[in-house]
Amino acid sequence: MKKVTITLPDEQAAAIEQIRRRRGLSRSRVVQQAIAMSLAEQEKARAVRRYEEGYRKHPEASEATAYAKATAATLARERWP
């Protein structure tokens, strides 16, 4: 584990202290959790952007339309009682 020194605005330091006391955690643990949450949110946002880019390149609507047409054609050939 690596130690780092950071400077925080007074409001953030006070918020960390409140969380720390309320949860019975160390300052380090509170900051670690906050960083982990931030990194997870950033990764989720990247995944959403990748999905959206992929969707724009290959919209599902065209595939869904093709499947619907193929299904309709197949069902039209079937004998129904």
PDB file of N, CA, C and O in Angstrom:
ATOM      1  N   MET A   1       0.850  -1.167   0.000  1.00  0.00           N
ATOM      2  CA  MET A   1       0.000   0.000   0.000  1.00  0.00           C
ATOM      3  C   MET A   1       0.897   1.231   0.000  1.00  0.00           C
ATOM      4  O   MET A   1       1.956   1.236   0.626  1.00  0.00           O
ATOM      5  N   LYS A   2       0.469   2.268  -0.702  1.00  0.00           N
ATOM      6  CA  LYS A   2       1.263   3.477  -0.833  1.00  0.00           C
ATOM      7  C   LYS A   2       0.609   4.621  -0.061  1.00  0.00           C
ATOM      8  O   LYS A   2      -0.610   4.790  -0.089  1.00  0.00           O
ATOM      9  N   LYS A   3       1.442   5.404   0.628  1.00  0.00           N
ATOM     10  CA  LYS A   3       0.940   6.582   1.336  1.00  0.00           C
ATOM     11  C   LYS A   3       1.038   7.785   0.410  1.00  0.00           C
ATOM     12  O   LYS A   3       1.996   7.942  -0.347  1.00  0.00           O
ATOM     13  N   VAL A   4       0.001   8.640   0.495  1.00  0.00           N
ATOM     14  CA  VAL A   4      -0.008   9.891  -0.264  1.00  0.00           C
ATOM     15  C   VAL A   4      -0.453  11.013   0.663  1.00  0.00           C
ATOM     16  O   VAL A   4      -1.185  10.787   1.627  1.00  0.00           O
ATOM     17  N   THR A   5      -0.012  12.199   0.366  1.00  0.00           N
ATOM     18  CA  THR A   5      -0.431  13.370   1.124  1.00  0.00           C
ATOM     19  C   THR A   5      -1.246  14.243   0.192  1.00  0.00           C
ATOM     20  O   THR A   5      -0.811  14.553  -0.917  1.00  0.00           O
ATOM     21  N   ILE A   6      -2.436  14.642   0.642  1.00  0.00           N
ATOM     22  CA  ILE A   6      -3.288  15.488  -0.181  1.00  0.00           C
ATOM     23  C   ILE A   6      -3.769  16.683   0.637  1.00  0.00           C
ATOM     24  O   ILE A   6      -3.757  16.665   1.868  1.00  0.00           O
ATOM     25  N   THR A   7      -4.185  17.703  -0.072  1.00  0.00           N
ATOM     26  CA  THR A   7      -4.774  18.878   0.555  1.00  0.00           C
ATOM     27  C   THR A   7      -6.237  18.929   0.150  1.00  0.00           C
ATOM     28  O   THR A   7      -6.566  18.811  -1.030  1.00  0.00           O
ATOM     29  N   LEU A   8      -7.117  19.105   1.137  1.00  0.00           N
ATOM     30  CA  LEU A   8      -8.550  19.142   0.887  1.00  0.00           C
ATOM     31  C   LEU A   8      -9.134  20.472   1.314  1.00  0.00           C
ATOM     32  O   LEU A   8      -8.634  21.106   2.243  1.00  0.00           O
ATOM     33  N   PRO A   9     -10.191  20.897   0.639  1.00  0.00           N
ATOM     34  CA  PRO A   9     -10.920  22.062   1.126  1.00  0.00           C
ATOM     35  C   PRO A   9     -11.503  21.739   2.505  1.00  0.00           C
ATOM     36  O   PRO A   9     -11.787  20.580   2.808  1.00  0.00           O
ATOM     37  N   ASP A  10     -11.675  22.758   3.324  1.00  0.00           N
ATOM     38  CA  ASP A  10     -12.184  22.558   4.682  1.00  0.00           C
ATOM     39  C   ASP A  10     -13.500  21.785   4.712  1.00  0.00           C
ATOM     40  O   ASP A  10     -13.707  20.942   5.585  1.00  0.00           O
ATOM     41  N   GLU A  11     -14.400  22.075   3.751  1.00  0.00           N
ATOM     42  CA  GLU A  11     -15.709  21.398   3.746  1.00  0.00           C
ATOM     43  C   GLU A  11     -15.550  19.900   3.523  1.00  0.00           C
ATOM     44  O   GLU A  11     -16.230  19.101   4.166  1.00  0.00           O
ATOM     45  N   GLN A  12     -14.658  19.517   2.619  1.00  0.00           N
ATOM     46  CA  GLN A  12     -14.453  18.088   2.357  1.00  0.00           C
ATOM     47  C   GLN A  12     -13.810  17.405   3.557  1.00  0.00           C
ATOM     48  O   GLN A  12     -14.184  16.287   3.912  1.00  0.00           O
ATOM     49  N   ALA A  13     -12.853  18.069   4.177  1.00  0.00           N
ATOM     50  CA  ALA A  13     -12.208  17.488   5.361  1.00  0.00           C
ATOM     51  C   ALA A  13     -13.220  17.302   6.486  1.00  0.00           C
ATOM     52  O   ALA A  13     -13.202  16.286   7.181  1.00  0.00           O
ATOM     53  N   ALA A  14     -14.099  18.283   6.664  1.00  0.00           N
ATOM     54  CA  ALA A  14     -15.125  18.176   7.705  1.00  0.00           C
ATOM     55  C   ALA A  14     -16.102  17.043   7.386  1.00  0.00           C
ATOM     56  O   ALA A  14     -16.512  16.306   8.283  1.00  0.00           O
ATOM     57  N   ALA A  15     -16.473  16.902   6.113  1.00  0.00           N
ATOM     58  CA  ALA A  15     -17.380  15.823   5.725  1.00  0.00           C
ATOM     59  C   ALA A  15     -16.746  14.463   5.974  1.00  0.00           C
ATOM     60  O   ALA A  15     -17.418  13.540   6.434  1.00  0.00           O
ATOM     61  N   ILE A  16     -15.461  14.334   5.675  1.00  0.00           N
ATOM     62  CA  ILE A  16     -14.745  13.080   5.924  1.00  0.00           C
ATOM     63  C   ILE A  16     -14.733  12.770   7.416  1.00  0.00           C
ATOM     64  O   ILE A  16     -14.929  11.622   7.817  1.00  0.00           O
ATOM     65  N   GLU A  17     -14.507  13.774   8.223  1.00  0.00           N
ATOM     66  CA  GLU A  17     -14.503  13.573   9.682  1.00  0.00           C
ATOM     67  C   GLU A  17     -15.866  13.093  10.177  1.00  0.00           C
ATOM     68  O   GLU A  17     -15.940  12.193  11.014  1.00  0.00           O
ATOM     69  N   GLN A  18     -16.930  13.682   9.670  1.00  0.00           N
ATOM     70  CA  GLN A  18     -18.274  13.269  10.078  1.00  0.00           C
ATOM     71  C   GLN A  18     -18.527  11.816   9.698  1.00  0.00           C
ATOM     72  O   GLN A  18     -19.005  11.026  10.512  1.00  0.00           O
ATOM     73  N   ILE A  19     -18.206  11.474   8.467  1.00  0.00           N
ATOM     74  CA  ILE A  19     -18.403  10.097   7.997  1.00  0.00           C
ATOM     75  C   ILE A  19     -17.565   9.142   8.829  1.00  0.00           C
ATOM     76  O   ILE A  19     -18.038   8.083   9.240  1.00  0.00           O
ATOM     77  N   ARG A  20     -16.331   9.516   9.070  1.00  0.00           N
ATOM     78  CA  ARG A  20     -15.395   8.678   9.817  1.00  0.00           C
ATOM     79  C   ARG A  20     -15.933   8.372  11.214  1.00  0.00           C
ATOM     80  O   ARG A  20     -15.933   7.221  11.653  1.00  0.00           O
ATOM     81  N   ARG A  21     -16.383   9.404  11.896  1.00  0.00           N
ATOM     82  CA  ARG A  21     -16.907   9.214  13.252  1.00  0.00           C
ATOM     83  C   ARG A  21     -18.180   8.375  13.256  1.00  0.00           C
ATOM     84  O   ARG A  21     -18.341   7.466  14.070  1.00  0.00           O
ATOM     85  N   ARG A  22     -19.075   8.699  12.334  1.00  0.00           N
ATOM     86  CA  ARG A  22     -20.363   8.006  12.276  1.00  0.00           C
ATOM     87  C   ARG A  22     -20.185   6.516  11.970  1.00  0.00           C
ATOM     88  O   ARG A  22     -20.897   5.678  12.524  1.00  0.00           O
ATOM     89  N   ARG A  23     -19.249   6.191  11.100  1.00  0.00           N
ATOM     90  CA  ARG A  23     -19.049   4.794  10.686  1.00  0.00           C
ATOM     91  C   ARG A  23     -17.954   4.075  11.465  1.00  0.00           C
ATOM     92  O   ARG A  23     -17.779   2.863  11.335  1.00  0.00           O
ATOM     93  N   GLY A  24     -17.224   4.828  12.268  1.00  0.00           N
ATOM     94  CA  GLY A  24     -16.148   4.220  13.040  1.00  0.00           C
ATOM     95  C   GLY A  24     -14.985   3.759  12.173  1.00  0.00           C
ATOM     96  O   GLY A  24     -14.378   2.720  12.431  1.00  0.00           O
ATOM     97  N   LEU A  25     -14.684   4.535  11.151  1.00  0.00           N
ATOM     98  CA  LEU A  25     -13.602   4.202  10.221  1.00  0.00           C
ATOM     99  C   LEU A  25     -12.451   5.184  10.349  1.00  0.00           C
ATOM    100  O   LEU A  25     -12.584   6.254  10.945  1.00  0.00           O
ATOM    101  N   SER A  26     -11.348   4.805   9.791  1.00  0.00           N
ATOM    102  CA  SER A  26     -10.215   5.739   9.731  1.00  0.00           C
ATOM    103  C   SER A  26     -10.436   6.709   8.565  1.00  0.00           C
ATOM    104  O   SER A  26     -11.226   6.437   7.662  1.00  0.00           O
ATOM    105  N   ARG A  27      -9.736   7.831   8.598  1.00  0.00           N
ATOM    106  CA  ARG A  27      -9.808   8.777   7.488  1.00  0.00           C
ATOM    107  C   ARG A  27      -9.367   8.100   6.201  1.00  0.00           C
ATOM    108  O   ARG A  27      -9.971   8.279   5.143  1.00  0.00           O
ATOM    109  N   SER A  28      -8.309   7.326   6.314  1.00  0.00           N
ATOM    110  CA  SER A  28      -7.797   6.634   5.127  1.00  0.00           C
ATOM    111  C   SER A  28      -8.863   5.744   4.503  1.00  0.00           C
ATOM    112  O   SER A  28      -9.035   5.730   3.284  1.00  0.00           O
ATOM    113  N   ARG A  29      -9.585   4.995   5.352  1.00  0.00           N
ATOM    114  CA  ARG A  29     -10.605   4.081   4.829  1.00  0.00           C
ATOM    115  C   ARG A  29     -11.734   4.843   4.164  1.00  0.00           C
ATOM    116  O   ARG A  29     -12.231   4.419   3.121  1.00  0.00           O
ATOM    117  N   VAL A  30     -12.145   5.952   4.744  1.00  0.00           N
ATOM    118  CA  VAL A  30     -13.213   6.769   4.149  1.00  0.00           C
ATOM    119  C   VAL A  30     -12.779   7.272   2.780  1.00  0.00           C
ATOM    120  O   VAL A  30     -13.544   7.205   1.818  1.00  0.00           O
ATOM    121  N   VAL A  31     -11.555   7.775   2.691  1.00  0.00           N
ATOM    122  CA  VAL A  31     -11.052   8.289   1.417  1.00  0.00           C
ATOM    123  C   VAL A  31     -10.892   7.145   0.413  1.00  0.00           C
ATOM    124  O   VAL A  31     -11.202   7.311  -0.767  1.00  0.00           O
ATOM    125  N   GLN A  32     -10.411   5.989   0.872  1.00  0.00           N
ATOM    126  CA  GLN A  32     -10.278   4.823  -0.020  1.00  0.00           C
ATOM    127  C   GLN A  32     -11.632   4.439  -0.607  1.00  0.00           C
ATOM    128  O   GLN A  32     -11.742   4.170  -1.803  1.00  0.00           O
ATOM    129  N   GLN A  33     -12.659   4.414   0.236  1.00  0.00           N
ATOM    130  CA  GLN A  33     -13.997   4.062  -0.238  1.00  0.00           C
ATOM    131  C   GLN A  33     -14.512   5.095  -1.244  1.00  0.00           C
ATOM    132  O   GLN A  33     -15.118   4.740  -2.255  1.00  0.00           O
ATOM    133  N   ALA A  34     -14.265   6.366  -0.957  1.00  0.00           N
ATOM    134  CA  ALA A  34     -14.719   7.426  -1.860  1.00  0.00           C
ATOM    135  C   ALA A  34     -14.021   7.311  -3.216  1.00  0.00           C
ATOM    136  O   ALA A  34     -14.654   7.476  -4.259  1.00  0.00           O
ATOM    137  N   ILE A  35     -12.739   7.034  -3.198  1.00  0.00           N
ATOM    138  CA  ILE A  35     -11.997   6.883  -4.450  1.00  0.00           C
ATOM    139  C   ILE A  35     -12.490   5.656  -5.206  1.00  0.00           C
ATOM    140  O   ILE A  35     -12.668   5.709  -6.423  1.00  0.00           O
ATOM    141  N   ALA A  36     -12.711   4.553  -4.500  1.00  0.00           N
ATOM    142  CA  ALA A  36     -13.208   3.335  -5.141  1.00  0.00           C
ATOM    143  C   ALA A  36     -14.566   3.590  -5.805  1.00  0.00           C
ATOM    144  O   ALA A  36     -14.810   3.140  -6.924  1.00  0.00           O
ATOM    145  N   MET A  37     -15.435   4.307  -5.112  1.00  0.00           N
ATOM    146  CA  MET A  37     -16.753   4.623  -5.675  1.00  0.00           C
ATOM    147  C   MET A  37     -16.614   5.509  -6.911  1.00  0.00           C
ATOM    148  O   MET A  37     -17.294   5.286  -7.913  1.00  0.00           O
ATOM    149  N   SER A  38     -15.750   6.495  -6.847  1.00  0.00           N
ATOM    150  CA  SER A  38     -15.541   7.389  -7.973  1.00  0.00           C
ATOM    151  C   SER A  38     -14.994   6.634  -9.183  1.00  0.00           C
ATOM    152  O   SER A  38     -15.450   6.840 -10.307  1.00  0.00           O
ATOM    153  N   LEU A  39     -14.018   5.761  -8.948  1.00  0.00           N
ATOM    154  CA  LEU A  39     -13.449   4.979 -10.044  1.00  0.00           C
ATOM    155  C   LEU A  39     -14.488   4.039 -10.653  1.00  0.00           C
ATOM    156  O   LEU A  39     -14.521   3.860 -11.871  1.00  0.00           O
ATOM    157  N   ALA A  40     -15.330   3.443  -9.823  1.00  0.00           N
ATOM    158  CA  ALA A  40     -16.380   2.556 -10.323  1.00  0.00           C
ATOM    159  C   ALA A  40     -17.392   3.333 -11.160  1.00  0.00           C
ATOM    160  O   ALA A  40     -17.842   2.844 -12.197  1.00  0.00           O
ATOM    161  N   GLU A  41     -17.753   4.531 -10.725  1.00  0.00           N
ATOM    162  CA  GLU A  41     -18.685   5.363 -11.487  1.00  0.00           C
ATOM    163  C   GLU A  41     -18.084   5.760 -12.825  1.00  0.00           C
ATOM    164  O   GLU A  41     -18.774   5.762 -13.844  1.00  0.00           O
ATOM    165  N   GLN A  42     -16.788   6.098 -12.826  1.00  0.00           N
ATOM    166  CA  GLN A  42     -16.125   6.456 -14.074  1.00  0.00           C
ATOM    167  C   GLN A  42     -16.093   5.276 -15.041  1.00  0.00           C
ATOM    168  O   GLN A  42     -16.313   5.453 -16.239  1.00  0.00           O
ATOM    169  N   GLU A  43     -15.822   4.080 -14.534  1.00  0.00           N
ATOM    170  CA  GLU A  43     -15.805   2.886 -15.376  1.00  0.00           C
ATOM    171  C   GLU A  43     -17.193   2.590 -15.925  1.00  0.00           C
ATOM    172  O   GLU A  43     -17.338   2.204 -17.085  1.00  0.00           O
ATOM    173  N   LYS A  44     -18.208   2.772 -15.095  1.00  0.00           N
ATOM    174  CA  LYS A  44     -19.580   2.558 -15.555  1.00  0.00           C
ATOM    175  C   LYS A  44     -19.918   3.553 -16.668  1.00  0.00           C
ATOM    176  O   LYS A  44     -20.534   3.181 -17.667  1.00  0.00           O
ATOM    177  N   ALA A  45     -19.520   4.809 -16.498  1.00  0.00           N
ATOM    178  CA  ALA A  45     -19.778   5.828 -17.521  1.00  0.00           C
ATOM    179  C   ALA A  45     -19.048   5.474 -18.817  1.00  0.00           C
ATOM    180  O   ALA A  45     -19.599   5.660 -19.902  1.00  0.00           O
ATOM    181  N   ARG A  46     -17.808   4.964 -18.719  1.00  0.00           N
ATOM    182  CA  ARG A  46     -17.070   4.545 -19.916  1.00  0.00           C
ATOM    183  C   ARG A  46     -17.779   3.386 -20.605  1.00  0.00           C
ATOM    184  O   ARG A  46     -17.872   3.355 -21.832  1.00  0.00           O
ATOM    185  N   ALA A  47     -18.278   2.432 -19.822  1.00  0.00           N
ATOM    186  CA  ALA A  47     -18.979   1.287 -20.393  1.00  0.00           C
ATOM    187  C   ALA A  47     -20.251   1.735 -21.117  1.00  0.00           C
ATOM    188  O   ALA A  47     -20.567   1.228 -22.194  1.00  0.00           O
ATOM    189  N   VAL A  48     -20.968   2.674 -20.532  1.00  0.00           N
ATOM    190  CA  VAL A  48     -22.182   3.189 -21.163  1.00  0.00           C
ATOM    191  C   VAL A  48     -21.821   3.888 -22.469  1.00  0.00           C
ATOM    192  O   VAL A  48     -22.498   3.699 -23.479  1.00  0.00           O
ATOM    193  N   ARG A  49     -20.759   4.696 -22.459  1.00  0.00           N
ATOM    194  CA  ARG A  49     -20.329   5.379 -23.693  1.00  0.00           C
ATOM    195  C   ARG A  49     -19.949   4.369 -24.774  1.00  0.00           C
ATOM    196  O   ARG A  49     -20.293   4.548 -25.942  1.00  0.00           O
ATOM    197  N   ARG A  50     -19.228   3.292 -24.380  1.00  0.00           N
ATOM    198  CA  ARG A  50     -18.850   2.264 -25.358  1.00  0.00           C
ATOM    199  C   ARG A  50     -20.096   1.585 -25.927  1.00  0.00           C
ATOM    200  O   ARG A  50     -20.178   1.334 -27.129  1.00  0.00           O
ATOM    201  N   TYR A  51     -21.059   1.290 -25.062  1.00  0.00           N
ATOM    202  CA  TYR A  51     -22.301   0.668 -25.522  1.00  0.00           C
ATOM    203  C   TYR A  51     -23.022   1.595 -26.499  1.00  0.00           C
ATOM    204  O   TYR A  51     -23.475   1.161 -27.559  1.00  0.00           O
ATOM    205  N   GLU A  52     -23.125   2.875 -26.134  1.00  0.00           N
ATOM    206  CA  GLU A  52     -23.824   3.833 -26.994  1.00  0.00           C
ATOM    207  C   GLU A  52     -23.131   3.968 -28.339  1.00  0.00           C
ATOM    208  O   GLU A  52     -23.795   4.030 -29.374  1.00  0.00           O
ATOM    209  N   GLU A  53     -21.786   4.013 -28.339  1.00  0.00           N
ATOM    210  CA  GLU A  53     -21.042   4.102 -29.593  1.00  0.00           C
ATOM    211  C   GLU A  53     -21.290   2.862 -30.452  1.00  0.00           C
ATOM    212  O   GLU A  53     -21.509   2.966 -31.658  1.00  0.00           O
ATOM    213  N   GLY A  54     -21.253   1.693 -29.821  1.00  0.00           N
ATOM    214  CA  GLY A  54     -21.518   0.458 -30.546  1.00  0.00           C
ATOM    215  C   GLY A  54     -22.932   0.412 -31.089  1.00  0.00           C
ATOM    216  O   GLY A  54     -23.162  -0.057 -32.204  1.00  0.00           O
ATOM    217  N   TYR A  55     -23.873   0.895 -30.307  1.00  0.00           N
ATOM    218  CA  TYR A  55     -25.270   0.909 -30.736  1.00  0.00           C
ATOM    219  C   TYR A  55     -25.450   1.825 -31.932  1.00  0.00           C
ATOM    220  O   TYR A  55     -26.194   1.506 -32.860  1.00  0.00           O
ATOM    221  N   ARG A  56     -24.752   2.992 -31.911  1.00  0.00           N
ATOM    222  CA  ARG A  56     -24.853   3.911 -33.047  1.00  0.00           C
ATOM    223  C   ARG A  56     -24.259   3.280 -34.315  1.00  0.00           C
ATOM    224  O   ARG A  56     -24.775   3.492 -35.413  1.00  0.00           O
ATOM    225  N   LYS A  57     -23.190   2.516 -34.165  1.00  0.00           N
ATOM    226  CA  LYS A  57     -22.560   1.869 -35.328  1.00  0.00           C
ATOM    227  C   LYS A  57     -23.395   0.694 -35.827  1.00  0.00           C
ATOM    228  O   LYS A  57     -23.485   0.455 -37.031  1.00  0.00           O
ATOM    229  N   HIS A  58     -24.005  -0.038 -34.895  1.00  0.00           N
ATOM    230  CA  HIS A  58     -24.778  -1.230 -35.238  1.00  0.00           C
ATOM    231  C   HIS A  58     -26.098  -1.226 -34.466  1.00  0.00           C
ATOM    232  O   HIS A  58     -26.242  -1.941 -33.474  1.00  0.00           O
ATOM    233  N   PRO A  59     -27.052  -0.425 -34.919  1.00  0.00           N
ATOM    234  CA  PRO A  59     -28.315  -0.333 -34.185  1.00  0.00           C
ATOM    235  C   PRO A  59     -29.034  -1.674 -34.128  1.00  0.00           C
ATOM    236  O   PRO A  59     -29.036  -2.438 -35.094  1.00  0.00           O
ATOM    237  N   GLU A  60     -29.633  -1.941 -32.999  1.00  0.00           N
ATOM    238  CA  GLU A  60     -30.374  -3.182 -32.823  1.00  0.00           C
ATOM    239  C   GLU A  60     -31.633  -3.203 -33.668  1.00  0.00           C
ATOM    240  O   GLU A  60     -32.134  -4.274 -34.011  1.00  0.00           O
ATOM    241  N   ALA A  61     -32.141  -2.049 -34.001  1.00  0.00           N
ATOM    242  CA  ALA A  61     -33.388  -1.983 -34.754  1.00  0.00           C
ATOM    243  C   ALA A  61     -33.264  -2.729 -36.077  1.00  0.00           C
ATOM    244  O   ALA A  61     -34.199  -3.429 -36.467  1.00  0.00           O
ATOM    245  N   SER A  62     -32.148  -2.603 -36.774  1.00  0.00           N
ATOM    246  CA  SER A  62     -31.999  -3.282 -38.055  1.00  0.00           C
ATOM    247  C   SER A  62     -31.987  -4.792 -37.859  1.00  0.00           C
ATOM    248  O   SER A  62     -32.566  -5.524 -38.662  1.00  0.00           O
ATOM    249  N   GLU A  63     -31.338  -5.265 -36.808  1.00  0.00           N
ATOM    250  CA  GLU A  63     -31.335  -6.697 -36.519  1.00  0.00           C
ATOM    251  C   GLU A  63     -32.729  -7.160 -36.122  1.00  0.00           C
ATOM    252  O   GLU A  63     -33.186  -8.212 -36.567  1.00  0.00           O
ATOM    253  N   ALA A  64     -33.389  -6.397 -35.306  1.00  0.00           N
ATOM    254  CA  ALA A  64     -34.736  -6.767 -34.863  1.00  0.00           C
ATOM    255  C   ALA A  64     -35.684  -6.816 -36.056  1.00  0.00           C
ATOM    256  O   ALA A  64     -36.533  -7.703 -36.135  1.00  0.00           O
ATOM    257  N   THR A  65     -35.548  -5.878 -36.978  1.00  0.00           N
ATOM    258  CA  THR A  65     -36.387  -5.870 -38.171  1.00  0.00           C
ATOM    259  C   THR A  65     -36.113  -7.108 -39.023  1.00  0.00           C
ATOM    260  O   THR A  65     -37.040  -7.740 -39.531  1.00  0.00           O
ATOM    261  N   ALA A  66     -34.843  -7.444 -39.173  1.00  0.00           N
ATOM    262  CA  ALA A  66     -34.486  -8.638 -39.955  1.00  0.00           C
ATOM    263  C   ALA A  66     -35.045  -9.899 -39.314  1.00  0.00           C
ATOM    264  O   ALA A  66     -35.571 -10.767 -40.011  1.00  0.00           O
ATOM    265  N   TYR A  67     -34.936 -10.010 -37.995  1.00  0.00           N
ATOM    266  CA  TYR A  67     -35.489 -11.169 -37.293  1.00  0.00           C
ATOM    267  C   TYR A  67     -37.009 -11.232 -37.442  1.00  0.00           C
ATOM    268  O   TYR A  67     -37.574 -12.306 -37.646  1.00  0.00           O
ATOM    269  N   ALA A  68     -37.659 -10.086 -37.340  1.00  0.00           N
ATOM    270  CA  ALA A  68     -39.118 -10.051 -37.467  1.00  0.00           C
ATOM    271  C   ALA A  68     -39.544 -10.481 -38.862  1.00  0.00           C
ATOM    272  O   ALA A  68     -40.511 -11.229 -39.012  1.00  0.00           O
ATOM    273  N   LYS A  69     -38.828 -10.013 -39.891  1.00  0.00           N
ATOM    274  CA  LYS A  69     -39.168 -10.404 -41.257  1.00  0.00           C
ATOM    275  C   LYS A  69     -38.944 -11.891 -41.468  1.00  0.00           C
ATOM    276  O   LYS A  69     -39.769 -12.560 -42.090  1.00  0.00           O
ATOM    277  N   ALA A  70     -37.839 -12.413 -40.958  1.00  0.00           N
ATOM    278  CA  ALA A  70     -37.546 -13.845 -41.095  1.00  0.00           C
ATOM    279  C   ALA A  70     -38.594 -14.674 -40.369  1.00  0.00           C
ATOM    280  O   ALA A  70     -39.026 -15.709 -40.878  1.00  0.00           O
ATOM    281  N   THR A  71     -39.005 -14.235 -39.195  1.00  0.00           N
ATOM    282  CA  THR A  71     -40.025 -14.953 -38.430  1.00  0.00           C
ATOM    283  C   THR A  71     -41.349 -14.922 -39.171  1.00  0.00           C
ATOM    284  O   THR A  71     -42.036 -15.939 -39.263  1.00  0.00           O
ATOM    285  N   ALA A  72     -41.710 -13.761 -39.700  1.00  0.00           N
ATOM    286  CA  ALA A  72     -42.968 -13.632 -40.429  1.00  0.00           C
ATOM    287  C   ALA A  72     -42.960 -14.527 -41.667  1.00  0.00           C
ATOM    288  O   ALA A  72     -43.961 -15.173 -41.975  1.00  0.00           O
ATOM    289  N   ALA A  73     -41.845 -14.564 -42.369  1.00  0.00           N
ATOM    290  CA  ALA A  73     -41.753 -15.407 -43.564  1.00  0.00           C
ATOM    291  C   ALA A  73     -41.872 -16.877 -43.190  1.00  0.00           C
ATOM    292  O   ALA A  73     -42.556 -17.637 -43.875  1.00  0.00           O
ATOM    293  N   THR A  74     -41.216 -17.283 -42.115  1.00  0.00           N
ATOM    294  CA  THR A  74     -41.276 -18.679 -41.672  1.00  0.00           C
ATOM    295  C   THR A  74     -42.686 -19.042 -41.240  1.00  0.00           C
ATOM    296  O   THR A  74     -43.198 -20.095 -41.619  1.00  0.00           O
ATOM    297  N   LEU A  75     -43.308 -18.197 -40.465  1.00  0.00           N
ATOM    298  CA  LEU A  75     -44.673 -18.479 -39.997  1.00  0.00           C
ATOM    299  C   LEU A  75     -45.670 -18.510 -41.161  1.00  0.00           C
ATOM    300  O   LEU A  75     -46.646 -19.259 -41.115  1.00  0.00           O
ATOM    301  N   ALA A  76     -45.439 -17.722 -42.179  1.00  0.00           N
ATOM    302  CA  ALA A  76     -46.341 -17.695 -43.324  1.00  0.00           C
ATOM    303  C   ALA A  76     -46.307 -19.020 -44.070  1.00  0.00           C
ATOM    304  O   ALA A  76     -47.305 -19.406 -44.678  1.00  0.00           O
ATOM    305  N   ARG A  77     -45.183 -19.724 -44.038  1.00  0.00           N
ATOM    306  CA  ARG A  77     -45.049 -21.004 -44.728  1.00  0.00           C
ATOM    307  C   ARG A  77     -45.608 -22.180 -43.913  1.00  0.00           C
ATOM    308  O   ARG A  77     -45.856 -23.257 -44.456  1.00  0.00           O
ATOM    309  N   GLU A  78     -45.798 -21.968 -42.634  1.00  0.00           N
ATOM    310  CA  GLU A  78     -46.288 -23.035 -41.761  1.00  0.00           C
ATOM    311  C   GLU A  78     -47.759 -23.302 -42.028  1.00  0.00           C
ATOM    312  O   GLU A  78     -48.512 -22.401 -42.399  1.00  0.00           O
ATOM    313  N   ARG A  79     -48.152 -24.538 -41.836  1.00  0.00           N
ATOM    314  CA  ARG A  79     -49.581 -24.908 -41.936  1.00  0.00           C
ATOM    315  C   ARG A  79     -50.186 -24.737 -40.554  1.00  0.00           C
ATOM    316  O   ARG A  79     -49.686 -25.284 -39.571  1.00  0.00           O
ATOM    317  N   TRP A  80     -51.235 -23.993 -40.492  1.00  0.00           N
ATOM    318  CA  TRP A  80     -51.912 -23.740 -39.213  1.00  0.00           C
ATOM    319  C   TRP A  80     -53.262 -24.434 -39.247  1.00  0.00           C
ATOM    320  O   TRP A  80     -53.951 -24.400 -40.266  1.00  0.00           O
ATOM    321  N   PRO A  81     -53.653 -25.072 -38.125  1.00  0.00           N
ATOM    322  CA  PRO A  81     -54.938 -25.784 -38.096  1.00  0.00           C
ATOM    323  C   PRO A  81     -56.120 -24.865 -38.233  1.00  0.00           C
ATOM    324  O   PRO A  81     -57.262 -25.323 -38.225  1.00  0.00           O
TER     325      PRO A  81
END
